[in-house]
Amino acid sequence: MVQEVVFRKFLSFLEEDVPFRDVTTDALIPEDVVVRAHVVAKQSCVVACIDDIVYFLERLGLHVKELVKDGAEVEKGAVLLELVGPARVVLGVERLMLNILMHCSGIATEVRKLVRLVRKVNSKIRVAATRKTLPGLRYFEKKAVLVGGGDVHRYSLSDAILIKDNHIKIIGSVEKALEIVKNKASFVQKVEVETSTIEEAIKAAESGVDIIMLDNMKSEEVAKVVEELKRRGLREKVLIEVSGGITSENILEYAKLDIDIISCGYITMSSRASDMSLEVVEVIKK
């Protein structure tokens, strides 16, 4: 069922790129031309979402050999897929297929790097994504995070309760927001509060939340929050997530602390796409 939902997403993407017809290919290539083509990695990367691409291409009538699996680390020059089918179909889907593979593999590659950095210092910390995803691509971007070894965090606003700064500004205080939430939340939903000061973090922990997000705090401030929670006997009662401005350049400053989750919005918004290309290697039928 999930494959069909994803397939419909691909069709909508394809409709955007080929709303009527590919005027260049249709002018140059007869309908009955059949080709063999390879998808090639032009740099080392962690491959992500290739199984989704395979299903999509097969539904379009192409014969596909999946030469690597999701999560595989490949070197420059590696052949990821082999496609055989009508040249018009292969060329018409080329850019869409590459865009998804390149974007998602770039995310998975960056996440794998961050996870390895963190685990050298603290094996219990999870590196998580955020909801900073491009419209229409959340499934693919979140899956890429998972393939890279990261935690997907919330898929949507329906997954868990996360009380953020603007909620608190409207309601008036962390305490009041939590009082309201406790009366309305389902028993299956965890409650997280975004905090920006030691005082807010302590209030949230004392109120019995499941997760405290320390937002845009310097590592020194996070250390003070952890120390105070321990002093009050609250540390083991909550999960601590740090978020805001954390990249590969400073992630180790946070990883050395007694925290549980490091979330990074940039991994889905700003990871550099992995370079790939489609190369026709044989014209089977003219």
VEXZAMI-396639 format. One record per residue: residue number from 1; residue in one letter; x, y, z negated of N, C-alpha, C, O in turn. Coordinates in steps of 0.05 Angstrom, whole numbers, plus 5000, padded with zeros to 4 digits. Layout:
[NUM A [X Y Z] [X Y Z] [X Y Z] [X Y Z]],
...
REM end
This chain:
[1 M [5017 4976 5000] [5000 5000 5000] [5017 5025 5000] [5012 5044 5015]],
[2 V [5038 5025 4983] [5056 5049 4982] [5069 5054 5009] [5071 5076 5018]],
[3 Q [5076 5032 5023] [5089 5035 5049] [5070 5049 5069] [5079 5065 5085]],
[4 E [5044 5042 5067] [5025 5055 5085] [5022 5085 5079] [5020 5101 5098]],
[5 V [5022 5092 5054] [5021 5120 5046] [5045 5135 5057] [5042 5157 5068]],
[6 V [5069 5123 5053] [5093 5136 5063] [5093 5137 5093] [5102 5157 5105]],
[7 F [5083 5117 5106] [5081 5116 5136] [5064 5140 5146] [5072 5153 5165]],
[8 R [5042 5146 5132] [5025 5168 5140] [5040 5195 5136] [5036 5213 5152]],
[9 K [5057 5196 5115] [5073 5220 5112] [5092 5224 5136] [5094 5246 5147]],
[10 F [5105 5202 5144] [5123 5203 5167] [5108 5212 5192] [5118 5228 5208]],
[11 L [5084 5202 5196] [5068 5209 5220] [5062 5239 5220] [5063 5252 5241]],
[12 S [5056 5250 5196] [5051 5279 5195] [5076 5295 5201] [5075 5316 5215]],
[13 F [5099 5285 5192] [5125 5298 5198] [5130 5297 5228] [5139 5316 5241]],
[14 L [5125 5274 5240] [5130 5270 5269] [5111 5287 5285] [5119 5298 5306]],
[15 E [5087 5291 5276] [5068 5308 5290] [5078 5337 5291] [5073 5351 5310]],
[16 E [5091 5345 5269] [5102 5372 5268] [5124 5376 5289] [5126 5397 5302]],
[17 D [5141 5354 5294] [5163 5356 5312] [5155 5350 5341] [5167 5361 5360]],
[18 V [5135 5333 5344] [5126 5325 5371] [5096 5329 5372] [5081 5309 5372]],
[19 P [5086 5354 5372] [5057 5358 5371] [5042 5348 5395] [5019 5340 5393]],
[20 F [5055 5349 5418] [5042 5339 5443] [5060 5319 5457] [5052 5296 5461]],
[21 R [5083 5328 5464] [5102 5309 5477] [5130 5321 5477] [5133 5345 5472]],
[22 D [5150 5304 5481] [5178 5313 5483] [5183 5320 5512] [5188 5303 5528]],
[23 V [5182 5346 5518] [5183 5354 5546] [5210 5348 5559] [5211 5343 5583]],
[24 T [5231 5349 5543] [5257 5343 5554] [5260 5314 5562] [5267 5307 5584]],
[25 T [5255 5296 5542] [5258 5267 5546] [5238 5258 5567] [5245 5241 5585]],
[26 D [5213 5267 5566] [5193 5258 5586] [5201 5266 5614] [5195 5252 5633]],
[27 A [5215 5289 5617] [5223 5298 5644] [5247 5281 5654] [5250 5277 5678]],
[28 L [5264 5272 5636] [5289 5259 5644] [5288 5228 5644] [5300 5216 5661]],
[29 I [5273 5217 5625] [5275 5188 5621] [5249 5174 5628] [5228 5181 5617]],
[30 P [5249 5155 5647] [5225 5140 5654] [5215 5124 5630] [5230 5117 5611]],
[31 E [5189 5118 5631] [5176 5104 5608] [5188 5077 5602] [5188 5069 5579]],
[32 D [5197 5063 5622] [5205 5035 5618] [5234 5032 5611] [5244 5009 5609]],
[33 V [5249 5053 5606] [5277 5051 5598] [5279 5042 5569] [5266 5053 5552]],
[34 V [5295 5021 5565] [5299 5010 5538] [5329 5013 5530] [5346 5008 5546]],
[35 V [5333 5021 5505] [5361 5026 5496] [5366 5012 5470] [5348 5005 5455]],
[36 R [5392 5009 5465] [5402 5001 5438] [5416 5025 5426] [5433 5037 5440]],
[37 A [5410 5031 5401] [5423 5055 5389] [5431 5048 5360] [5419 5031 5347]],
[38 H [5451 5063 5351] [5461 5059 5324] [5458 5085 5308] [5462 5107 5318]],
[39 V [5451 5083 5283] [5452 5105 5264] [5479 5103 5249] [5484 5082 5236]],
[40 V [5495 5123 5251] [5523 5122 5242] [5528 5143 5220] [5520 5166 5223]],
[41 A [5541 5135 5199] [5549 5154 5178] [5574 5168 5187] [5593 5156 5195]],
[42 K [5573 5195 5186] [5597 5211 5195] [5613 5220 5171] [5633 5235 5174]],
[43 Q [5606 5211 5147] [5622 5216 5123] [5614 5195 5102] [5593 5182 5105]],
[44 S [5630 5191 5082] [5623 5172 5061] [5599 5182 5045] [5597 5206 5041]],
[45 C [5582 5164 5037] [5558 5172 5022] [5545 5148 5009] [5552 5126 5014]],
[46 V [5524 5154 4993] [5507 5134 4982] [5481 5135 4998] [5468 5156 5000]],
[47 V [5473 5113 5010] [5450 5112 5028] [5424 5110 5012] [5422 5095 4993]],
[48 A [5405 5127 5020] [5379 5127 5006] [5356 5129 5025] [5357 5143 5045]],
[49 C [5334 5115 5019] [5309 5115 5034] [5311 5102 5061] [5294 5107 5078]],
[50 I [5330 5085 5064] [5333 5071 5090] [5311 5051 5094] [5303 5046 5117]],
[51 D [5302 5038 5073] [5280 5018 5076] [5254 5031 5085] [5239 5019 5100]],
[52 D [5249 5056 5076] [5226 5071 5086] [5228 5077 5115] [5208 5075 5130]],
[53 I [5252 5085 5124] [5257 5090 5152] [5253 5065 5169] [5241 5067 5190]],
[54 V [5262 5043 5159] [5260 5018 5174] [5230 5011 5178] [5222 5004 5201]],
[55 Y [5215 5013 5157] [5186 5006 5160] [5173 5025 5180] [5156 5016 5197]],
[56 F [5179 5050 5179] [5168 5070 5197] [5175 5064 5226] [5158 5063 5243]],
[57 L [5200 5058 5231] [5209 5052 5258] [5197 5027 5269] [5189 5025 5292]],
[58 E [5194 5007 5252] [5182 4982 5261] [5152 4986 5267] [5142 4974 5286]],
[59 R [5139 5003 5252] [5111 5009 5258] [5108 5024 5284] [5086 5023 5297]],
[60 L [5129 5037 5292] [5128 5051 5318] [5135 5032 5341] [5134 5040 5365]],
[61 G [5141 5007 5335] [5146 4987 5355] [5175 4982 5362] [5181 4967 5381]],
[62 L [5193 4994 5347] [5222 4989 5351] [5231 4964 5337] [5220 4957 5316]],
[63 H [5251 4951 5348] [5264 4928 5334] [5287 4940 5319] [5305 4953 5330]],
[64 V [5288 4935 5293] [5307 4948 5275] [5324 4927 5259] [5312 4909 5247]],
[65 K [5350 4931 5259] [5367 4915 5241] [5377 4934 5219] [5391 4954 5225]],
[66 E [5370 4927 5195] [5379 4943 5172] [5406 4932 5163] [5407 4911 5151]],
[67 L [5427 4947 5168] [5454 4937 5164] [5465 4943 5136] [5485 4932 5128]],
[68 V [5452 4962 5122] [5459 4968 5094] [5434 4972 5079] [5413 4978 5090]],
[69 K [5435 4969 5052] [5412 4972 5035] [5413 4999 5020] [5434 5011 5018]],
[70 D [5390 5007 5009] [5390 5030 4992] [5409 5027 4969] [5411 5006 4957]],
[71 G [5424 5048 4964] [5444 5047 4942] [5472 5039 4951] [5491 5041 4935]],
[72 A [5474 5030 4976] [5501 5022 4985] [5519 5047 4989] [5510 5068 4998]],
[73 E [5544 5044 4981] [5564 5065 4986] [5579 5058 5011] [5592 5038 5013]],
[74 V [5576 5075 5031] [5588 5070 5057] [5610 5090 5063] [5610 5113 5053]],
[75 E [5628 5083 5081] [5649 5100 5090] [5642 5113 5117] [5624 5104 5130]],
[76 K [5657 5133 5124] [5654 5146 5150] [5657 5126 5172] [5675 5110 5172]],
[77 G [5638 5126 5191] [5638 5108 5213] [5621 5083 5210] [5617 5068 5229]],
[78 A [5610 5079 5186] [5593 5055 5181] [5567 5057 5197] [5555 5078 5199]],
[79 V [5559 5035 5209] [5534 5033 5223] [5512 5025 5203] [5515 5004 5191]],
[80 L [5492 5042 5200] [5471 5037 5180] [5448 5022 5191] [5436 5004 5178]],
[81 L [5440 5028 5216] [5417 5016 5229] [5423 5011 5259] [5439 5026 5271]],
[82 E [5411 4990 5270] [5411 4986 5298] [5383 4986 5308] [5366 4971 5297]],
[83 L [5377 5002 5328] [5350 5004 5339] [5349 4995 5368] [5367 5001 5383]],
[84 V [5329 4979 5375] [5325 4971 5403] [5295 4977 5410] [5277 4969 5396]],
[85 G [5292 4992 5432] [5264 4998 5440] [5264 5019 5462] [5284 5027 5472]],
[86 P [5240 5028 5469] [5237 5048 5490] [5253 5073 5483] [5252 5083 5461]],
[87 A [5268 5083 5503] [5285 5106 5499] [5269 5130 5490] [5278 5146 5473]],
[88 R [5245 5133 5501] [5228 5156 5494] [5221 5156 5464] [5220 5177 5451]],
[89 V [5216 5132 5453] [5209 5130 5424] [5234 5136 5407] [5233 5151 5388]],
[90 V [5256 5124 5415] [5281 5127 5400] [5289 5157 5399] [5296 5167 5377]],
[91 L [5288 5170 5421] [5297 5198 5422] [5276 5217 5409] [5283 5237 5397]],
[92 G [5251 5209 5411] [5230 5226 5399] [5230 5226 5369] [5223 5245 5356]],
[93 V [5239 5204 5357] [5240 5201 5328] [5267 5207 5316] [5270 5208 5292]],
[94 E [5287 5212 5333] [5315 5215 5324] [5318 5236 5302] [5329 5229 5281]],
[95 R [5309 5260 5307] [5315 5281 5288] [5300 5277 5261] [5312 5282 5240]],
[96 L [5275 5269 5263] [5260 5264 5238] [5274 5242 5221] [5278 5246 5197]],
[97 M [5281 5220 5234] [5294 5198 5220] [5320 5207 5207] [5326 5201 5184]],
[98 L [5337 5222 5222] [5363 5231 5212] [5359 5251 5189] [5373 5251 5169]],
[99 N [5340 5269 5193] [5335 5290 5172] [5329 5277 5145] [5340 5285 5124]],
[100 I [5311 5257 5145] [5304 5244 5119] [5328 5229 5108] [5334 5231 5084]],
[101 L [5341 5213 5125] [5364 5197 5115] [5386 5215 5105] [5398 5209 5084]],
[102 M [5392 5236 5119] [5414 5254 5112] [5408 5268 5086] [5425 5270 5068]],
[103 H [5384 5279 5084] [5376 5294 5060] [5376 5276 5035] [5387 5283 5015]],
[104 C [5363 5253 5038] [5361 5235 5015] [5388 5222 5007] [5393 5219 4984]],
[105 S [5404 5216 5027] [5430 5205 5021] [5448 5226 5007] [5465 5219 4990]],
[106 G [5444 5251 5015] [5459 5272 5002] [5452 5274 4972] [5469 5278 4955]],
[107 I [5426 5272 4966] [5417 5273 4939] [5428 5249 4923] [5439 5252 4901]],
[108 A [5425 5225 4934] [5435 5201 4921] [5465 5202 4916] [5474 5192 4895]],
[109 T [5480 5213 4934] [5509 5215 4932] [5516 5234 4909] [5534 5228 4893]],
[110 E [5502 5257 4907] [5508 5276 4885] [5500 5264 4858] [5514 5267 4839]],
[111 V [5477 5251 4857] [5468 5238 4832] [5488 5217 4823] [5495 5216 4799]],
[112 R [5497 5201 4841] [5516 5179 4834] [5542 5192 4822] [5553 5181 4803]],
[113 K [5550 5214 4834] [5574 5228 4824] [5569 5238 4795] [5587 5234 4778]],
[114 L [5546 5250 4790] [5540 5261 4764] [5538 5239 4743] [5548 5241 4721]],
[115 V [5525 5217 4750] [5521 5195 4732] [5548 5183 4724] [5553 5177 4700]],
[116 R [5566 5180 4743] [5592 5170 4737] [5608 5189 4719] [5623 5180 4701]],
[117 L [5606 5214 4724] [5620 5234 4707] [5610 5232 4678] [5626 5231 4660]],
[118 V [5584 5231 4675] [5572 5231 4648] [5578 5205 4633] [5584 5205 4609]],
[119 R [5577 5183 4647] [5581 5157 4634] [5610 5153 4623] [5615 5137 4605]],
[120 K [5628 5168 4635] [5656 5167 4625] [5657 5179 4596] [5675 5172 4581]],
[121 V [5638 5196 4590] [5638 5210 4565] [5617 5199 4546] [5622 5197 4522]],
[122 N [5593 5194 4557] [5571 5186 4540] [5552 5167 4556] [5537 5177 4573]],
[123 S [5553 5142 4550] [5539 5122 4566] [5509 5122 4562] [5494 5111 4578]],
[124 K [5499 5135 4540] [5470 5134 4535] [5455 5156 4549] [5430 5155 4550]],
[125 I [5468 5177 4558] [5454 5200 4570] [5443 5193 4598] [5456 5180 4614]],
[126 R [5418 5202 4603] [5406 5199 4629] [5409 5225 4644] [5405 5247 4633]],
[127 V [5417 5223 4669] [5417 5246 4687] [5391 5247 4702] [5384 5228 4717]],
[128 A [5376 5268 4699] [5348 5268 4710] [5344 5291 4730] [5358 5311 4730]],
[129 A [5325 5286 4747] [5316 5306 4766] [5296 5325 4752] [5291 5322 4728]],
[130 T [5283 5342 4767] [5262 5359 4758] [5240 5359 4779] [5241 5344 4798]],
[131 R [5219 5376 4775] [5199 5379 4796] [5207 5400 4817] [5190 5408 4833]],
[132 K [5232 5408 4817] [5241 5426 4838] [5247 5410 4863] [5269 5403 4870]],
[133 T [5225 5403 4877] [5227 5388 4902] [5213 5403 4924] [5196 5421 4920]],
[134 L [5221 5397 4949] [5208 5410 4972] [5181 5398 4977] [5178 5374 4977]],
[135 P [5161 5415 4983] [5134 5405 4988] [5134 5384 5010] [5146 5387 5031]],
[136 G [5120 5362 5004] [5119 5340 5024] [5141 5319 5021] [5139 5297 5031]],
[137 L [5163 5327 5007] [5186 5309 5006] [5190 5297 4978] [5211 5284 4973]],
[138 R [5172 5302 4959] [5177 5293 4932] [5182 5263 4929] [5200 5254 4915]],
[139 Y [5166 5247 4943] [5170 5218 4942] [5198 5211 4950] [5212 5196 4936]],
[140 F [5208 5222 4972] [5234 5215 4983] [5256 5225 4964] [5276 5211 4959]],
[141 E [5253 5250 4955] [5274 5262 4938] [5276 5248 4911] [5298 5243 4901]],
[142 K [5253 5241 4899] [5253 5227 4874] [5265 5199 4877] [5279 5189 4860]],
[143 K [5258 5186 4899] [5269 5159 4904] [5299 5161 4908] [5313 5143 4898]],
[144 A [5308 5181 4921] [5337 5184 4925] [5352 5188 4898] [5373 5177 4894]],
[145 V [5339 5202 4879] [5350 5205 4852] [5352 5178 4839] [5373 5171 4827]],
[146 L [5331 5162 4841] [5331 5135 4830] [5352 5117 4842] [5366 5103 4828]],
[147 V [5355 5118 4869] [5375 5103 4883] [5403 5110 4874] [5421 5093 4871]],
[148 G [5407 5136 4868] [5433 5145 4859] [5440 5138 4831] [5463 5142 4822]],
[149 G [5420 5128 4816] [5425 5120 4788] [5414 5139 4768] [5419 5136 4744]],
[150 G [5399 5159 4777] [5388 5179 4759] [5360 5173 4750] [5348 5152 4758]],
[151 D [5349 5190 4733] [5322 5187 4723] [5304 5207 4738] [5312 5230 4743]],
[152 V [5280 5199 4746] [5263 5215 4763] [5249 5238 4747] [5239 5257 4760]],
[153 H [5248 5236 4720] [5233 5256 4704] [5204 5254 4712] [5194 5232 4719]],
[154 R [5189 5276 4711] [5160 5275 4718] [5157 5275 4749] [5170 5290 4763]],
[155 Y [5140 5257 4759] [5133 5259 4787] [5113 5282 4792] [5114 5294 4814]],
[156 S [5096 5288 4773] [5076 5308 4777] [5067 5320 4750] [5076 5310 4729]],
[157 L [5050 5339 4751] [5040 5352 4726] [5022 5333 4711] [5015 5338 4688]],
[158 S [5013 5311 4723] [4996 5292 4710] [5010 5271 4693] [4997 5256 4678]],
[159 D [5036 5270 4694] [5051 5248 4681] [5054 5252 4651] [5051 5232 4636]],
[160 A [5060 5276 4643] [5066 5280 4614] [5060 5310 4608] [5056 5326 4626]],
[161 I [5059 5316 4582] [5054 5343 4574] [5081 5357 4569] [5096 5348 4552]],
[162 L [5085 5378 4583] [5110 5394 4580] [5101 5423 4575] [5094 5437 4594]],
[163 I [5103 5432 4551] [5096 5459 4543] [5119 5478 4549] [5140 5476 4536]],
[164 K [5116 5496 4568] [5137 5513 4577] [5134 5542 4566] [5114 5548 4552]],
[165 D [5154 5559 4571] [5154 5585 4560] [5129 5602 4567] [5119 5616 4550]],
[166 N [5119 5599 4591] [5095 5614 4599] [5070 5604 4585] [5052 5620 4579]],
[167 H [5069 5578 4579] [5046 5568 4563] [5046 5582 4536] [5026 5591 4526]],
[168 I [5070 5583 4524] [5073 5594 4497] [5067 5624 4497] [5055 5633 4478]],
[169 K [5075 5638 4517] [5069 5667 4519] [5039 5672 4520] [5030 5691 4508]],
[170 I [5025 5654 4533] [4996 5658 4535] [4982 5649 4510] [4963 5663 4500]],
[171 I [4991 5627 4498] [4977 5616 4474] [4986 5631 4449] [4969 5636 4431]],
[172 G [5011 5640 4448] [5020 5656 4425] [5043 5644 4409] [5060 5659 4399]],
[173 S [5044 5618 4406] [5066 5605 4391] [5068 5576 4397] [5049 5563 4407]],
[174 V [5092 5565 4392] [5096 5536 4395] [5077 5520 4378] [5065 5501 4387]],
[175 E [5074 5529 4353] [5057 5515 4334] [5028 5513 4343] [5016 5492 4342]],
[176 K [5018 5536 4353] [4990 5536 4362] [4986 5519 4387] [4966 5505 4390]],
[177 A [5006 5520 4405] [5004 5504 4430] [5004 5475 4423] [4989 5459 4435]],
[178 L [5021 5467 4404] [5022 5438 4396] [4996 5430 4382] [4987 5407 4386]],
[179 E [4985 5447 4366] [4960 5441 4352] [4938 5435 4373] [4922 5416 4369]],
[180 I [4937 5451 4393] [4916 5448 4414] [4921 5422 4430] [4903 5407 4434]],
[181 V [4946 5418 4437] [4953 5394 4453] [4947 5368 4438] [4937 5349 4450]],
[182 K [4953 5368 4413] [4949 5343 4397] [4920 5334 4397] [4914 5311 4394]],
[183 N [4902 5353 4399] [4874 5347 4399] [4863 5339 4426] [4841 5329 4429]],
[184 K [4879 5344 4447] [4869 5339 4474] [4886 5318 4490] [4876 5307 4509]],
[185 A [4910 5313 4481] [4927 5295 4496] [4919 5266 4493] [4909 5258 4472]],
[186 S [4922 5251 4515] [4917 5222 4513] [4939 5209 4497] [4962 5219 4495]],
[187 F [4933 5186 4484] [4953 5172 4468] [4976 5162 4485] [4997 5155 4474]],
[188 V [4972 5159 4511] [4994 5148 4528] [5013 5170 4537] [5034 5164 4549]],
[189 Q [5007 5195 4533] [5023 5217 4543] [5043 5227 4523] [5036 5234 4500]],
[190 K [5068 5228 4531] [5089 5241 4514] [5086 5271 4515] [5076 5283 4534]],
[191 V [5095 5284 4493] [5093 5313 4492] [5122 5324 4490] [5137 5317 4472]],
[192 E [5128 5343 4508] [5154 5356 4508] [5150 5386 4506] [5131 5397 4517]],
[193 V [5168 5399 4492] [5167 5428 4489] [5193 5441 4499] [5215 5432 4491]],
[194 E [5190 5461 4516] [5213 5476 4525] [5220 5497 4504] [5203 5513 4497]],
[195 T [5245 5498 4495] [5254 5517 4475] [5279 5531 4484] [5294 5520 4500]],
[196 S [5283 5555 4474] [5307 5570 4482] [5323 5581 4458] [5344 5594 4462]],
[197 T [5314 5574 4434] [5329 5582 4410] [5330 5559 4390] [5314 5541 4392]],
[198 I [5348 5561 4371] [5350 5541 4350] [5323 5540 4334] [5313 5518 4328]],
[199 E [5313 5563 4328] [5288 5565 4313] [5265 5551 4326] [5250 5536 4314]],
[200 E [5262 5556 4353] [5240 5543 4368] [5244 5512 4368] [5225 5497 4365]],
[201 A [5269 5504 4372] [5274 5475 4372] [5267 5461 4346] [5255 5440 4346]],
[202 I [5274 5474 4324] [5268 5463 4297] [5238 5462 4293] [5227 5441 4284]],
[203 K [5224 5483 4300] [5195 5484 4297] [5182 5461 4314] [5163 5448 4304]],
[204 A [5192 5457 4338] [5181 5436 4355] [5185 5408 4343] [5167 5392 4342]],
[205 A [5209 5404 4333] [5216 5378 4321] [5199 5373 4296] [5189 5351 4291]],
[206 E [5196 5394 4280] [5180 5391 4255] [5150 5386 4261] [5136 5375 4244]],
[207 S [5142 5394 4285] [5114 5391 4292] [5108 5363 4304] [5085 5356 4309]],
[208 G [5129 5347 4307] [5125 5319 4315] [5124 5314 4345] [5112 5295 4354]],
[209 V [5137 5332 4361] [5138 5327 4390] [5156 5303 4396] [5172 5295 4380]],
[210 D [5153 5292 4420] [5169 5270 4428] [5196 5278 4440] [5216 5265 4435]],
[211 I [5196 5301 4454] [5220 5310 4468] [5223 5340 4465] [5203 5355 4467]],
[212 I [5247 5349 4460] [5253 5378 4459] [5271 5384 4483] [5292 5371 4487]],
[213 M [5262 5403 4499] [5280 5412 4521] [5294 5438 4512] [5281 5458 4505]],
[214 L [5320 5437 4512] [5336 5461 4506] [5343 5474 4533] [5360 5465 4548]],
[215 D [5329 5496 4538] [5330 5508 4565] [5350 5531 4566] [5349 5550 4550]],
[216 N [5368 5529 4586] [5387 5551 4591] [5404 5558 4566] [5410 5581 4562]],
[217 M [5410 5538 4550] [5427 5542 4527] [5456 5535 4534] [5461 5515 4549]],
[218 K [5475 5550 4524] [5503 5543 4527] [5509 5518 4510] [5494 5512 4491]],
[219 S [5529 5503 4518] [5536 5478 4504] [5540 5483 4474] [5534 5466 4457]],
[220 E [5552 5506 4467] [5557 5513 4439] [5530 5516 4423] [5528 5508 4400]],
[221 E [5511 5527 4437] [5484 5530 4424] [5471 5503 4421] [5458 5498 4400]],
[222 V [5473 5486 4441] [5462 5459 4439] [5474 5444 4416] [5460 5430 4401]],
[223 A [5500 5446 4413] [5514 5433 4390] [5502 5442 4363] [5499 5426 4345]],
[224 K [5496 5468 4361] [5485 5478 4336] [5457 5467 4331] [5450 5461 4308]],
[225 V [5441 5464 4352] [5414 5453 4349] [5416 5424 4340] [5402 5416 4321]],
[226 V [5433 5409 4352] [5437 5380 4345] [5445 5378 4315] [5435 5362 4300]],
[227 E [5465 5395 4308] [5474 5395 4280] [5452 5401 4260] [5450 5388 4239]],
[228 E [5436 5421 4267] [5414 5429 4249] [5392 5407 4247] [5381 5402 4226]],
[229 L [5386 5395 4269] [5367 5373 4269] [5377 5350 4252] [5361 5338 4237]],
[230 K [5402 5344 4254] [5413 5322 4237] [5412 5330 4207] [5405 5313 4191]],
[231 R [5418 5355 4202] [5418 5364 4174] [5390 5361 4161] [5388 5356 4138]],
[232 R [5370 5365 4178] [5342 5364 4168] [5330 5336 4171] [5307 5332 4164]],
[233 G [5346 5317 4181] [5336 5289 4184] [5316 5286 4207] [5299 5269 4207]],
[234 L [5318 5304 4227] [5299 5304 4250] [5311 5293 4276] [5296 5287 4294]],
[235 R [5337 5290 4277] [5350 5283 4302] [5339 5257 4314] [5334 5255 4338]],
[236 E [5336 5236 4297] [5328 5210 4307] [5298 5209 4314] [5289 5189 4325]],
[237 K [5284 5230 4308] [5255 5230 4313] [5247 5242 4340] [5224 5241 4348]],
[238 V [5267 5254 4354] [5261 5266 4379] [5282 5260 4400] [5305 5253 4393]],
[239 L [5274 5261 4425] [5294 5261 4447] [5302 5289 4453] [5285 5307 4452]],
[240 I [5327 5293 4460] [5337 5320 4467] [5344 5321 4496] [5361 5306 4505]],
[241 E [5331 5339 4510] [5337 5344 4539] [5350 5371 4541] [5339 5391 4530]],
[242 V [5371 5373 4557] [5383 5399 4563] [5379 5405 4592] [5381 5387 4609]],
[243 S [5373 5430 4599] [5367 5437 4626] [5373 5466 4631] [5374 5482 4613]],
[244 G [5378 5473 4657] [5382 5501 4664] [5411 5507 4671] [5428 5509 4653]],
[245 G [5417 5510 4696] [5444 5518 4705] [5465 5497 4702] [5489 5503 4701]],
[246 I [5457 5472 4699] [5477 5450 4695] [5485 5438 4722] [5467 5429 4737]],
[247 T [5510 5437 4728] [5521 5426 4753] [5544 5408 4747] [5551 5403 4724]],
[248 S [5556 5398 4768] [5580 5380 4765] [5603 5395 4752] [5621 5383 4740]],
[249 E [5603 5422 4753] [5624 5438 4743] [5624 5439 4712] [5645 5441 4699]],
[250 N [5600 5438 4701] [5598 5442 4671] [5584 5419 4657] [5580 5420 4633]],
[251 I [5576 5398 4671] [5559 5377 4659] [5574 5363 4637] [5561 5354 4618]],
[252 L [5600 5361 4638] [5615 5346 4617] [5615 5362 4591] [5618 5350 4569]],
[253 E [5611 5388 4592] [5609 5404 4567] [5585 5395 4551] [5585 5395 4526]],
[254 Y [5564 5386 4565] [5539 5377 4552] [5540 5347 4546] [5529 5338 4526]],
[255 A [5553 5332 4564] [5553 5303 4561] [5568 5294 4535] [5562 5273 4525]],
[256 K [5586 5310 4525] [5601 5303 4501] [5584 5306 4476] [5593 5298 4454]],
[257 L [5561 5318 4478] [5544 5324 4455] [5524 5301 4450] [5520 5284 4468]],
[258 D [5512 5300 4426] [5493 5279 4419] [5465 5286 4430] [5448 5295 4415]],
[259 I [5462 5283 4456] [5437 5289 4469] [5428 5265 4485] [5443 5245 4486]],
[260 D [5404 5266 4497] [5393 5242 4510] [5390 5245 4540] [5394 5226 4555]],
[261 I [5383 5269 4549] [5377 5274 4578] [5390 5300 4587] [5389 5320 4573]],
[262 I [5402 5299 4611] [5411 5324 4624] [5396 5325 4650] [5399 5308 4668]],
[263 S [5379 5346 4653] [5364 5349 4678] [5376 5372 4695] [5384 5393 4685]],
[264 C [5377 5367 4721] [5390 5385 4739] [5372 5390 4763] [5368 5372 4780]],
[265 G [5362 5414 4765] [5344 5421 4788] [5359 5422 4814] [5347 5417 4835]],
[266 Y [5384 5428 4814] [5399 5431 4839] [5402 5406 4855] [5406 5407 4879]],
[267 I [5400 5382 4842] [5405 5357 4857] [5385 5352 4878] [5391 5340 4899]],
[268 T [5360 5362 4874] [5340 5359 4895] [5338 5383 4913] [5330 5381 4936]],
[269 M [5345 5407 4902] [5342 5431 4917] [5367 5439 4933] [5365 5452 4954]],
[270 S [5390 5431 4924] [5415 5442 4935] [5436 5421 4943] [5458 5429 4952]],
[271 S [5431 5396 4939] [5451 5376 4947] [5456 5377 4977] [5437 5380 4993]],
[272 R [5481 5375 4984] [5488 5377 5013] [5481 5351 5027] [5488 5330 5018]],
[273 A [5467 5353 5050] [5459 5330 5065] [5484 5314 5075] [5504 5326 5082]],
[274 S [5482 5288 5074] [5503 5271 5085] [5502 5271 5115] [5480 5268 5127]],
[275 D [5524 5275 5129] [5524 5277 5158] [5521 5250 5171] [5535 5231 5164]],
[276 M [5502 5248 5190] [5497 5223 5204] [5490 5230 5233] [5483 5253 5239]],
[277 S [5491 5210 5250] [5483 5215 5278] [5470 5190 5290] [5474 5167 5280]],
[278 L [5455 5194 5311] [5444 5172 5327] [5459 5170 5353] [5462 5190 5367]],
[279 E [5470 5146 5359] [5486 5143 5383] [5474 5120 5400] [5472 5097 5391]],
[280 V [5466 5127 5425] [5457 5106 5443] [5482 5090 5452] [5501 5102 5464]],
[281 V [5482 5064 5448] [5506 5048 5454] [5502 5030 5478] [5521 5019 5489]],
[282 E [5477 5027 5487] [5472 5010 5510] [5445 5017 5523] [5425 5020 5508]],
[283 V [5444 5018 5549] [5419 5020 5563] [5413 4992 5573] [5426 4981 5591]],
[284 I [5393 4980 5560] [5386 4952 5565] [5370 4949 5591] [5374 4930 5606]],
[285 K [5351 4967 5596] [5334 4965 5619] [5329 4993 5630] [5321 5011 5616]],
[286 K [5335 4996 5656] [5330 5021 5670] [5305 5019 5686] [5297 5039 5699]],
REM end
